[in-house]
Amino acid sequence: MNGYAAASLTVLIWGLTFVSTKILLLTFTPVEILAIRFIIGSIALFAISPRFFHSQGWKEEKYFIAAGATGIFLYYFLENASMLWTSASNSGVIVSTAPLFTALFSREKKSKWFFIGFASAVAGIAMMSLDSLGLSMESLIGDFLALLAAALWAVYAIITKKISTFGYLEIHTVRRSFIYGLMFISIPLLFWNGIGMERNMFTAENIFNLLFLGVFASALCFVLWNIAVKKLGAMKTSVFIYLVPVVTVIASSIILKESLGALSVLGTVLTLAGLFLSSH
């Protein structure tokens, strides 16, 4: 597959995940969506590459556990939960600031462009939150959870950077993180008495969205993204990430009929501009 096609398809799918999750939240709890999504994703990854690998004991295993806790459980739980209170558009744009937090938490030297971009993104998020106040005070909770999710993804990115030095195939390390993530997800599921099995929960629409999140957004996109990086290089491919919130905003307005106020539009532009500037 062409590298540009692989990156474009990945971005399209990732942008639609917020809309898909918002629809599922009408029936499922955030943690139920997580559990089903990553069970499907893990099965798909095992189907792609069923081979197991043995780590070098606790000195490596602790990083896989941390990746499962931060990037699989906490990040996606907070992302899903944020959409109980705020719009899919807001959540998609705010979560896209994760690269800013990754750079902020890293020990690498930052240029002036990073701080200018960070200030622009913060101003954009503030505008979006102010616009949300016109809907309800609770929307601020959703915006805050989305921001917290972005920060946790940055922690996950730093952990996975360390994992990449172990020399294992990426598909195997991601699958291992999925499994640990599912272990953490099972804890709150016990308090929710497991996953509800009422017949009206598994409608055709819900099954489609669950398969979309599990097979396409979790397993297929991993393969496509690696194809894109291999053919285009990491730098060119990373630029496509900035299109994810754009896809989310457009899809939310068409499918969910979400409308953006003037402040939200300006906030979205400032946030995306901040992401672009910080990449310099």
C-alpha positions in Angstrom: 0.0 0.0 0.0 1.1 3.6 -0.8 2.5 5.3 2.4 0.3 8.4 1.9 -2.8 6.2 1.5 -1.9 4.3 4.7 -1.4 7.4 6.7 -4.6 9.1 5.4 -6.7 6.0 6.1 -5.3 5.8 9.6 -6.0 9.4 10.4 -9.6 9.1 9.0 -10.3 6.1 11.3 -8.7 7.7 14.3 -10.7 10.9 13.8 -13.9 8.8 13.6 -13.3 7.0 16.8 -14.6 9.9 18.9 -17.9 9.9 17.0 -18.1 6.1 17.3 -17.5 6.2 21.0 -20.0 9.0 21.5 -22.7 6.8 19.9 -21.8 3.8 22.1 -21.9 5.9 25.3 -25.7 6.1 24.8 -25.8 2.3 25.7 -22.5 1.3 27.3 -20.4 2.7 30.1 -16.9 4.0 29.3 -15.3 1.0 30.9 -17.5 -1.5 29.0 -16.5 0.1 25.7 -12.9 -0.2 26.8 -13.1 -3.9 27.7 -14.9 -5.0 24.5 -12.7 -2.8 22.3 -9.4 -4.2 23.6 -10.6 -7.8 23.8 -11.4 -7.5 20.1 -8.1 -5.7 19.4 -6.1 -8.3 21.3 -7.7 -11.1 19.3 -7.0 -9.3 16.1 -3.3 -8.8 17.0 -3.0 -12.4 17.9 -4.5 -13.4 14.6 -2.0 -11.1 12.8 1.0 -12.5 14.7 0.3 -15.4 17.1 3.9 -15.8 18.3 4.7 -15.2 22.0 7.9 -13.7 23.3 9.5 -13.8 26.8 10.8 -10.6 28.3 13.9 -10.2 30.5 12.0 -10.4 33.7 10.8 -7.6 36.0 13.3 -5.0 34.6 11.3 -5.0 31.3 8.0 -6.3 32.5 7.4 -3.2 34.7 7.4 -1.0 31.6 4.7 -3.2 29.9 2.6 -3.0 33.0 3.0 0.8 33.1 2.1 1.1 29.4 -1.0 -1.0 30.0 -2.1 1.2 32.9 -1.4 4.6 31.4 -1.9 4.2 27.6 -4.5 1.5 27.4 -6.6 1.8 30.6 -6.4 5.4 32.0 -6.0 7.2 28.7 -8.9 5.6 26.9 -11.1 5.5 30.0 -10.6 9.3 30.5 -11.1 9.9 26.8 -14.4 7.9 26.8 -15.6 9.4 30.1 -14.9 13.0 28.9 -17.5 12.5 26.2 -20.2 11.9 28.8 -20.0 15.6 29.6 -18.4 17.4 26.6 -18.8 17.1 22.8 -16.9 14.7 20.6 -15.5 17.7 18.8 -14.1 19.2 22.0 -12.7 15.9 23.2 -11.0 15.2 19.9 -9.3 18.6 19.6 -8.2 18.7 23.3 -6.8 15.1 23.3 -4.8 16.0 20.1 -2.5 18.1 22.4 -0.9 15.0 23.6 2.3 15.6 21.6 2.7 19.0 23.4 2.7 17.2 26.8 5.1 14.6 25.5 7.6 17.3 24.6 6.9 19.1 27.9 7.6 16.0 30.0 10.7 15.0 28.0 14.2 16.1 29.0 15.0 17.4 25.5 15.7 21.1 25.0 12.7 23.1 23.8 12.9 25.9 21.3 10.9 29.2 21.5 8.5 27.7 18.9 7.5 25.0 21.4 6.5 27.6 24.0 4.7 29.8 21.5 2.8 26.7 20.2 2.0 25.6 23.8 0.6 29.0 24.7 -1.5 29.0 21.5 -2.9 25.5 22.3 -3.7 26.5 25.9 -5.5 29.6 24.7 -7.4 27.6 22.2 -8.5 25.0 24.8 -9.6 27.9 27.2 -11.8 29.4 24.4 -13.4 26.0 23.7 -14.1 25.5 27.4 -15.6 29.0 27.7 -17.9 28.3 24.7 -18.9 25.0 26.4 -20.0 26.9 29.5 -23.0 28.1 27.4 -24.1 24.5 27.3 -23.5 23.4 30.9 -21.0 23.7 33.7 -20.6 19.9 33.5 -18.9 20.4 30.1 -15.9 21.7 31.9 -15.5 18.4 33.6 -15.4 16.7 30.2 -12.8 19.2 28.8 -10.7 18.6 31.9 -10.8 14.8 31.6 -9.8 15.1 27.9 -6.9 17.3 28.9 -5.9 14.8 31.6 -6.1 12.0 29.0 -3.7 13.9 26.7 -1.2 14.2 29.6 -1.4 10.5 30.3 -0.9 9.7 26.6 2.4 11.7 26.9 3.5 9.5 29.8 2.6 6.4 27.8 4.6 7.7 24.8 7.7 8.1 27.0 7.2 4.6 28.4 6.8 3.1 24.9 10.0 4.9 23.8 11.8 3.0 26.5 10.1 -0.3 25.4 11.2 0.3 21.8 14.9 -0.1 23.0 14.2 -3.7 24.1 14.4 -5.0 20.5 11.0 -6.7 20.3 8.6 -6.5 17.3 6.2 -3.6 17.9 3.1 -5.7 17.3 4.2 -7.9 20.2 4.9 -5.1 22.6 1.6 -3.4 21.8 -0.3 -6.7 22.3 1.5 -7.2 25.6 0.4 -3.7 26.7 -3.2 -4.5 25.6 -3.2 -7.6 27.9 -2.0 -5.6 30.9 -4.5 -2.9 30.1 -7.3 -5.4 30.1 -6.2 -6.6 33.5 -6.6 -3.0 34.8 -9.9 -2.6 33.0 -11.2 -5.7 34.7 -11.0 -4.0 38.1 -13.7 -1.4 37.6 -15.7 -3.9 35.7 -16.1 -5.9 38.9 -17.8 -2.8 40.5 -20.1 -2.5 37.5 -21.0 -6.2 37.8 -19.3 -7.0 34.5 -20.6 -6.2 31.0 -24.3 -5.9 30.7 -25.7 -8.5 28.2 -29.2 -7.0 27.6 -30.3 -7.8 24.1 -30.9 -4.2 23.2 -27.3 -3.4 23.9 -25.9 -5.4 21.0 -27.8 -3.8 18.1 -26.4 -3.8 14.6 -25.2 -0.2 15.1 -23.5 -1.0 18.4 -21.8 -4.1 17.0 -20.5 -2.2 14.0 -19.1 0.6 16.2 -17.5 -1.9 18.6 -15.9 -3.8 15.7 -14.8 -0.5 14.2 -13.0 0.4 17.4 -11.5 -3.0 18.1 -10.5 -4.2 14.7 -10.0 -1.1 12.6 -9.0 1.6 15.1 -6.9 -0.6 17.4 -5.4 -3.4 15.3 -5.6 -2.3 11.6 -4.4 1.2 12.3 -1.3 -0.1 14.1 -0.4 -2.0 10.9 -1.2 0.9 8.6 0.7 3.4 10.7 3.8 1.3 10.6 3.5 0.9 6.8 3.3 4.7 6.5 6.3 5.3 8.8 8.4 2.7 6.9 7.6 4.3 3.5 7.4 8.0 4.3 9.6 8.3 7.4 8.6 9.4 10.9 8.7 13.1 10.2 6.4 13.1 7.2 4.0 10.7 8.8 3.7 12.6 12.1 2.3 15.6 10.2 -0.8 13.6 9.4 -1.6 13.5 13.2 -2.7 17.1 13.0 -5.6 16.1 10.7 -7.2 13.8 13.3 -9.1 16.6 15.2 -10.1 18.1 11.9 -11.8 14.8 10.9 -13.4 14.6 14.3 -14.9 18.1 14.1 -16.3 17.5 10.6 -17.6 14.0 11.3 -19.2 15.2 14.6 -21.1 18.0 12.8 -22.3 15.7 10.1 -23.1 12.5 12.1 -23.8 13.8 15.6 -25.2 17.2 14.5 -22.8 18.9 16.9 -22.6 22.6 16.3 -19.5 24.8 17.0 -19.8 28.3 18.4 -17.6 31.1 17.3 -15.3 30.6 20.3 -15.0 26.9 19.7 -14.1 27.5 16.1 -11.4 30.0 17.1 -10.2 27.7 19.9 -9.9 24.8 17.5 -7.8 26.9 15.1 -5.6 28.2 17.9 -5.1 24.6 19.2 -4.2 23.2 15.8 -1.9 26.2 15.1 -0.2 25.6 18.5 0.4 21.9 17.6 1.9 22.9 14.2 4.1 25.6 15.7 5.4 23.4 18.5 6.5 20.8 16.0 9.2 23.3 14.8 
